[in-house]
């Protein structure tokens, strides 16, 4: 089974779902489905930020290493 390609990222899809759920509900504190969607969104955002930070740090080390020699 091949991995499916999507035109939008998981983060944007989750943002749309959360926005739709928030618009539908008056009391969002008790909705378990909304809570789990928000948790998934935060997890995806955290992963994206860590990957970006890791790339930034490795790029700076690669450029600094030849200059030091």
Secondary structure, DSSP 4 states (H G I P E B T S, - for coil): -PPPP-SS-HHHHHHHHHHHHHHH-S-TTS-HHHHHHHHHHHHHHHHHHHHHHHHHHHHHHHHHHHHH-
